[in-house]
């Protein structure tokens, strides 16, 4: 929801207001064990926030630290713990994905209209009701207008829709007809494409490629091991043979046009130089060093944290991401249903990881990313063995004799609990 309003000196959005109300109850539920075991990712994100706050205190002082530090806690731990506490099983995960899909489907007619005419009806209606983000100027691409929708920028619209691509295919599509699964995935895919932004398109292509790989080699159990080995081998070969680093190569080739590619290479070069100059606390609220003609925008989520808050904060963010990602990969004993949901979650996270090297996740999309990251942690605690289709009533899994009492009315009238006396004629 695009509405903005002031509460004293604080500028709140709709998602910040929700998280402000929910964060303390979620912390309480997490500490009480209602969100399952405390995970490495939980502690890593908490340490990341603590380091960010410490850096702001050292660089900017107490007054300048309080508000950014508080907002950082709300948007990081609030969004993450909201998912940890309330997405706790396959059914709630399915309900979350279904709601996400219907949000995108509801926006779809407005999305088509905006890309064809350039008129953002949703944002124009929102502006009549209250204060919102501005409608940004977008250079048309391929004769189409880049869709902004209710988001601050078309890039964020694309990232939001892209977060549902693999989830729609694997979660909503589990045990449904092939036609329905493809139709729903195509609707989400088209929404992502109409953002006409290289970051969301990179994440989309990666997800579709992984879905295709999984589909074509579905009968080969070691397909993910083979793919991981191929990627690792290619990475090592490029590091040895190429004149540029692998991130620089990736940034150069996964851009919408040559100018975007060269600009992101400059961001990578000057950004990494800034990290080397200020490795502990970053630049804080200050500006990072760059040529005067370069924009202050840094389209690289995984680098922004290191530049602004230092390497420890960036490493804690990576630790949180990969501790969940790898832990879920190696989780065993899952039912068919949960295993499919796991694949959808992992493919979604691969999209976010790759997209984060070409775009920055800020404002509501940062909150969205943290929520989705936490929404898969339940898989680590899953003991679900029910393979019922989506929406089907779950049947009890305990055997009939466990905790079972036979109804009195079902006992025959001539039934006696005393064993029958032995026959004397047989003894003779």
RODORO-364100 format. One line per field, with one value per residue (C-alpha): z, x, y; residue in one letter. Coordinates in nm, 2 decimals. Example, Ala and Ser with C-alpha at 12.3 -4.5 7.8 and 13.67 -1.06 7.14 Angstrom:
c3 c(0.78, 0.71)
c1 c(1.23, 1.37)
c2 c(-0.45, -0.11)
type c(a, s)
% end
This chain:
c3 c(0.00, -0.11, 0.16, 0.37, 0.69, 0.97, 1.33, 1.50, 1.33, 1.19, 0.83, 0.83, 0.55, 0.57, 0.61, 0.88, 1.08, 1.06, 1.17, 1.44, 1.60, 1.54, 1.62, 2.00, 2.01, 1.75, 1.95, 2.25, 2.05, 1.92, 2.26, 2.40, 2.14, 1.95, 1.63, 1.66, 1.75, 1.75, 1.42, 1.31, 1.08, 1.37, 1.56, 1.25, 1.17, 1.53, 1.52, 1.19, 1.34, 1.65, 1.44, 1.22, 1.54, 1.68, 1.36, 1.35, 1.71, 1.65, 1.33, 1.38, 1.75, 1.97, 1.83, 1.47, 1.56, 1.73, 1.44, 1.17, 1.42, 1.53, 1.17, 1.08, 1.37, 1.27, 0.90, 0.95, 1.26, 1.25, 0.89, 0.94, 1.27, 1.14, 0.89, 1.15, 1.39, 1.16, 0.86, 1.05, 0.83, 0.48, 0.50, 0.62, 0.35, 0.09, 0.21, 0.20, -0.16, -0.27, -0.12, -0.29, -0.63, -0.60, -0.52, -0.84, -1.03, -0.90, -1.02, -1.36, -1.55, -1.43, -1.52, -1.88, -1.90, -1.76, -1.99, -2.30, -2.21, -1.95, -1.70, -1.35, -1.24, -0.91, -0.79, -0.92, -0.72, -0.42, -0.44, -0.42, -0.09, 0.08, 0.06, -0.15, -0.33, -0.65, -0.99, -1.14, -1.50, -1.69, -2.03, -2.25, -2.35, -2.65, -2.71, -2.37, -2.05, -1.75, -1.49, -1.15, -1.00, -0.63, -0.58, -0.55, -0.87, -1.16, -1.04, -0.71, -0.89, -1.09, -0.78, -0.60, -0.88, -0.94, -0.58, -0.66, -0.98, -0.85, -0.55, -0.79, -1.00, -0.72, -0.43, -0.61, -0.89, -0.66, -0.76, -0.98, -1.36, -1.59, -1.77, -1.44, -1.32, -1.65, -1.67, -1.31, -1.36, -1.70, -1.54, -1.28, -1.54, -1.77, -1.47, -1.40, -1.76, -1.78, -1.53, -1.81, -1.56, -1.58, -1.21, -1.19, -1.54, -1.42, -1.13, -1.35, -1.61, -1.33, -1.18, -1.52, -1.61, -1.28, -1.32, -1.68, -1.55, -1.28, -1.52, -1.80, -1.56, -1.32, -1.34, -1.26, -0.88, -0.89, -1.11, -0.85, -0.76, -1.13, -1.17, -0.85, -0.97, -1.31, -1.16, -0.92, -1.20, -1.42, -1.13, -1.06, -1.43, -1.48, -1.17, -1.30, -1.67, -1.69, -1.64, -1.44, -1.13, -1.16, -1.01, -1.26, -1.54, -1.42, -1.37, -1.73, -1.91, -1.71, -1.78, -2.00, -2.21, -2.24, -2.04, -1.75, -1.76, -1.75, -1.47, -1.26, -1.32, -1.19, -0.88, -0.82, -0.85, -0.65, -0.40, -0.32, -0.29, -0.03, 0.16, 0.16, 0.29, 0.56, 0.64, 0.99, 1.01, 0.65, 0.56, 0.78, 0.67, 0.47, 0.10, -0.06, -0.27, -0.64, -0.93, -0.90, -1.21, -1.08, -0.91, -0.53, -0.62, -0.56, -0.76, -0.57, -0.26, -0.14, -0.17, -0.01, 0.33, 0.32, 0.20, 0.44, 0.75, 0.71, 0.63, 0.96, 0.88, 0.52, 0.64, 0.90, 0.62, 0.40, 0.70, 0.76, 0.40, 0.35, 0.68, 0.59, 0.23, 0.29, 0.59, 0.39, 0.10, 0.32, 0.53, 0.50, 0.57, 0.40, 0.24, -0.13, -0.07, 0.16, -0.07, -0.36, -0.15, -0.05, -0.42, -0.48, -0.19, -0.28, -0.65, -0.52, -0.30, -0.59, -0.78, -0.50, -0.46, -0.82, -0.86, -0.55, -0.76, -1.01, -0.80, -0.45, -0.23, -0.05, 0.13, 0.10, -0.11, 0.17, 0.41, 0.15, 0.11, 0.49, 0.52, 0.24, 0.38, 0.72, 0.55, 0.47, 0.81, 0.90, 0.66, 0.90, 1.17, 0.94, 1.04, 0.79, 0.63, 0.47, 0.09, 0.06, -0.23, -0.16, 0.01, 0.10, 0.45, 0.64, 0.78, 1.12, 1.09, 1.42, 1.41, 1.52, 1.85, 1.98, 2.22, 2.08, 2.29, 2.14, 2.16, 2.41, 2.16, 1.91, 2.15, 2.08, 2.36, 2.41, 2.44, 2.76, 2.88, 3.07, 2.86, 2.80, 3.04, 2.89, 2.78, 3.02, 2.74, 2.55, 2.87, 2.89)
c1 c(0.00, 0.16, 0.04, 0.28, 0.21, 0.40, 0.38, 0.59, 0.93, 0.88, 0.77, 0.56, 0.43, 0.16, 0.41, 0.61, 0.29, 0.20, 0.55, 0.56, 0.25, 0.36, 0.73, 0.72, 0.46, 0.67, 0.98, 0.79, 0.66, 1.01, 1.17, 0.90, 0.98, 0.65, 0.85, 1.04, 1.41, 1.63, 1.82, 2.16, 1.98, 1.79, 2.10, 2.29, 2.01, 2.00, 2.38, 2.36, 2.11, 2.32, 2.63, 2.44, 2.32, 2.67, 2.82, 2.56, 2.63, 3.01, 2.98, 2.68, 2.61, 2.32, 2.06, 2.13, 2.13, 1.80, 1.56, 1.75, 1.84, 1.48, 1.35, 1.63, 1.51, 1.14, 1.20, 1.46, 1.36, 1.00, 0.94, 1.16, 1.00, 0.65, 0.71, 0.89, 0.60, 0.30, 0.42, 0.48, 0.36, 0.27, -0.08, 0.01, 0.29, 0.04, -0.21, 0.07, 0.16, -0.20, -0.26, 0.05, -0.06, -0.41, -0.25, -0.05, -0.36, -0.57, -0.31, -0.27, -0.54, -0.39, -0.05, -0.15, -0.31, -0.01, 0.24, 0.03, -0.07, 0.18, -0.10, -0.05, -0.41, -0.34, -0.10, -0.32, -0.62, -0.40, -0.28, -0.64, -0.68, -0.35, 0.02, 0.21, 0.54, 0.58, 0.51, 0.86, 0.95, 1.05, 1.21, 1.00, 1.17, 1.07, 0.79, 0.63, 0.61, 0.78, 0.51, 0.54, 0.21, 0.18, 0.56, 0.82, 0.99, 0.93, 1.23, 1.05, 0.73, 0.93, 1.11, 0.78, 0.62, 0.94, 0.93, 0.61, 0.73, 0.88, 0.64, 0.34, 0.47, 0.57, 0.33, 0.00, 0.08, 0.13, -0.12, -0.32, -0.38, -0.09, -0.30, -0.38, -0.02, 0.11, -0.15, -0.09, 0.29, 0.26, 0.05, 0.32, 0.60, 0.43, 0.39, 0.76, 0.86, 0.65, 0.87, 1.13, 1.42, 1.73, 1.74, 1.39, 1.45, 1.77, 1.59, 1.31, 1.54, 1.72, 1.40, 1.26, 1.58, 1.59, 1.22, 1.30, 1.60, 1.39, 1.12, 1.33, 1.55, 1.27, 1.36, 1.73, 1.77, 2.12, 2.02, 2.08, 2.42, 2.52, 2.40, 2.58, 2.90, 2.87, 2.82, 3.11, 3.34, 3.24, 3.30, 3.65, 3.74, 3.63, 3.82, 4.14, 4.11, 3.91, 4.07, 3.78, 3.61, 3.31, 3.07, 3.20, 3.14, 2.79, 2.71, 2.83, 2.63, 2.31, 2.21, 1.94, 2.17, 2.55, 2.51, 2.34, 2.62, 2.90, 2.73, 2.69, 3.06, 3.15, 2.93, 3.10, 3.45, 3.39, 3.17, 3.43, 3.70, 3.48, 3.45, 3.83, 3.86, 3.59, 3.57, 3.43, 3.14, 3.12, 3.02, 2.71, 2.47, 2.74, 2.81, 3.03, 3.33, 3.26, 3.29, 3.08, 2.88, 2.77, 2.43, 2.43, 2.20, 2.37, 2.19, 2.35, 2.18, 2.46, 2.72, 2.51, 2.52, 2.90, 2.94, 2.70, 2.74, 3.07, 3.19, 3.06, 2.70, 2.73, 2.88, 2.60, 2.34, 2.51, 2.53, 2.16, 2.08, 2.30, 2.24, 1.87, 1.93, 2.18, 2.00, 1.68, 1.87, 2.00, 1.68, 1.57, 1.26, 1.02, 0.69, 0.63, 0.43, 0.68, 0.97, 0.79, 0.73, 1.10, 1.20, 0.98, 1.13, 1.49, 1.44, 1.28, 1.58, 1.82, 1.63, 1.66, 2.03, 2.12, 1.89, 2.06, 2.37, 2.19, 1.94, 1.90, 1.61, 1.49, 1.17, 0.88, 1.08, 1.35, 1.06, 0.92, 1.26, 1.31, 0.95, 1.01, 1.35, 1.18, 0.88, 1.08, 1.23, 0.94, 1.08, 1.37, 1.12, 0.88, 0.77, 0.48, 0.41, 0.07, 0.07, -0.29, -0.35, -0.37, -0.69, -0.78, -0.87, -0.58, -0.65, -0.52, -0.18, -0.19, -0.28, -0.63, -0.54, -0.34, -0.56, -0.87, -1.18, -1.44, -1.79, -2.02, -2.30, -2.09, -2.03, -2.27, -2.52, -2.40, -2.04, -1.86, -1.53, -1.47, -1.30, -1.52, -1.48, -1.31, -1.53, -1.53, -1.63, -1.31, -1.10, -1.24)
c2 c(0.00, 0.33, 0.56, 0.77, 0.96, 1.14, 1.04, 1.31, 1.31, 0.96, 0.90, 0.58, 0.37, 0.11, -0.18, 0.01, 0.07, -0.30, -0.40, -0.14, -0.30, -0.66, -0.65, -0.68, -0.96, -1.14, -1.11, -1.25, -1.54, -1.61, -1.60, -1.83, -2.10, -2.05, -2.00, -2.32, -2.35, -2.05, -2.06, -1.93, -1.69, -1.54, -1.46, -1.34, -1.09, -0.97, -0.92, -0.74, -0.50, -0.45, -0.38, -0.13, 0.05, 0.05, 0.19, 0.47, 0.55, 0.57, 0.77, 0.99, 1.01, 0.90, 1.14, 1.04, 0.67, 0.63, 0.67, 0.48, 0.21, 0.17, 0.16, -0.10, -0.32, -0.29, -0.36, -0.64, -0.83, -0.73, -0.86, -1.17, -1.27, -1.21, -1.49, -1.70, -1.69, -1.72, -1.92, -2.24, -2.53, -2.63, -2.50, -2.15, -2.14, -2.23, -1.96, -1.70, -1.78, -1.80, -1.45, -1.32, -1.46, -1.30, -0.96, -0.98, -1.10, -0.81, -0.56, -0.73, -0.54, -0.21, -0.33, -0.40, -0.05, 0.13, -0.04, 0.04, 0.40, 0.52, 0.61, 0.47, 0.45, 0.28, 0.55, 0.83, 0.69, 0.65, 1.02, 1.13, 0.95, 1.06, 1.12, 0.86, 0.81, 1.01, 0.87, 0.85, 0.93, 0.62, 0.60, 0.37, 0.05, -0.16, 0.08, 0.00, 0.20, 0.05, -0.05, 0.12, 0.02, 0.11, 0.09, 0.36, 0.25, 0.00, -0.21, -0.27, -0.37, -0.63, -0.76, -0.80, -1.00, -1.20, -1.32, -1.51, -1.69, -2.01, -2.01, -2.00, -2.29, -2.52, -2.43, -2.33, -2.57, -2.87, -3.15, -2.92, -2.94, -2.86, -2.59, -2.41, -2.43, -2.29, -2.02, -1.89, -1.89, -1.71, -1.44, -1.37, -1.40, -1.14, -0.90, -0.93, -0.87, -0.55, -0.38, -0.38, -0.38, -0.59, -0.68, -0.84, -1.00, -1.15, -1.31, -1.42, -1.59, -1.77, -1.91, -2.01, -2.19, -2.38, -2.48, -2.60, -2.80, -2.96, -3.04, -3.19, -3.40, -3.49, -3.86, -3.80, -3.78, -3.62, -3.34, -3.07, -3.21, -3.21, -2.85, -2.73, -2.90, -2.73, -2.39, -2.43, -2.55, -2.26, -2.01, -2.15, -2.15, -1.79, -1.68, -1.84, -1.75, -1.42, -1.08, -0.96, -1.10, -1.32, -1.06, -0.80, -1.04, -1.12, -0.75, -0.67, -0.93, -0.92, -0.56, -0.41, -0.20, -0.12, 0.21, 0.02, -0.24, 0.02, 0.21, -0.10, -0.18, 0.16, 0.10, -0.23, -0.07, 0.24, 0.05, -0.22, 0.06, 0.23, -0.10, -0.13, 0.22, 0.19, -0.18, -0.18, 0.06, 0.18, 0.53, 0.54, 0.81, 0.98, 0.96, 0.69, 0.81, 0.83, 1.08, 1.38, 1.30, 0.95, 0.92, 0.83, 0.53, 0.20, -0.08, -0.37, -0.49, -0.72, -0.44, -0.16, -0.32, -0.34, 0.02, 0.17, -0.04, -0.23, -0.58, -0.74, -0.63, -0.76, -1.09, -1.14, -1.08, -1.34, -1.58, -1.54, -1.61, -1.91, -2.08, -2.10, -2.18, -2.46, -2.59, -2.63, -2.79, -3.07, -3.12, -3.49, -3.68, -3.45, -3.55, -3.51, -3.20, -3.02, -3.13, -2.95, -2.64, -2.65, -2.65, -2.34, -2.16, -2.24, -2.13, -1.81, -1.74, -1.81, -1.54, -1.29, -1.37, -1.31, -1.01, -0.86, -0.81, -0.59, -0.41, -0.27, -0.39, -0.08, 0.04, -0.21, -0.46, -0.49, -0.58, -0.82, -0.99, -1.03, -1.17, -1.43, -1.52, -1.61, -1.78, -2.09, -2.16, -2.38, -2.64, -2.70, -2.80, -2.99, -3.34, -3.33, -3.67, -3.57, -3.56, -3.44, -3.19, -2.82, -2.73, -3.09, -3.18, -3.32, -3.67, -3.79, -3.96, -4.15, -4.52, -4.60, -4.76, -4.46, -4.27, -4.45, -4.54, -4.75, -4.59, -4.78, -4.78, -4.97, -5.26, -5.55, -5.62, -5.98, -5.87, -5.97, -5.84, -6.17, -6.44, -6.74, -7.04, -7.34, -7.62, -7.93, -8.16, -8.06, -8.13, -8.47)
type c(x, x, x, x, x, x, x, x, x, x, x, x, x, x, x, x, x, x, x, x, x, x, x, x, x, x, x, x, x, x, x, x, x, x, x, x, x, x, x, x, x, x, x, x, x, x, x, x, x, x, x, x, x, x, x, x, x, x, x, x, x, x, x, x, x, x, x, x, x, x, x, x, x, x, x, x, x, x, x, x, x, x, x, x, x, x, x, x, x, x, x, x, x, x, x, x, x, x, x, x, x, x, x, x, x, x, x, x, x, x, x, x, x, x, x, x, x, x, x, x, x, x, x, x, x, x, x, x, x, x, x, x, x, x, x, x, x, x, x, x, x, x, x, x, x, x, x, x, x, x, x, x, x, x, x, x, x, x, x, x, x, x, x, x, x, x, x, x, x, x, x, x, x, x, x, x, x, x, x, x, x, x, x, x, x, x, x, x, x, x, x, x, x, x, x, x, x, x, x, x, x, x, x, x, x, x, x, x, x, x, x, x, x, x, x, x, x, x, x, x, x, x, x, x, x, x, x, x, x, x, x, x, x, x, x, x, x, x, x, x, x, x, x, x, x, x, x, x, x, x, x, x, x, x, x, x, x, x, x, x, x, x, x, x, x, x, x, x, x, x, x, x, x, x, x, x, x, x, x, x, x, x, x, x, x, x, x, x, x, x, x, x, x, x, x, x, x, x, x, x, x, x, x, x, x, x, x, x, x, x, x, x, x, x, x, x, x, x, x, x, x, x, x, x, x, x, x, x, x, x, x, x, x, x, x, x, x, x, x, x, x, x, x, x, x, x, x, x, x, x, x, x, x, x, x, x, x, x, x, x, x, x, x, x, x, x, x, x, x, x, x, x, x, x, x, x, x, x, x, x, x, x, x, x, x, x, x, x, x, x, x, x, x, x, x, x, x, x, x, x, x, x, x, x, x, x, x, x, x, x, x, x, x, x, x, x, x, x, x, x, x, x, x, x, x, x, x, x)
% end
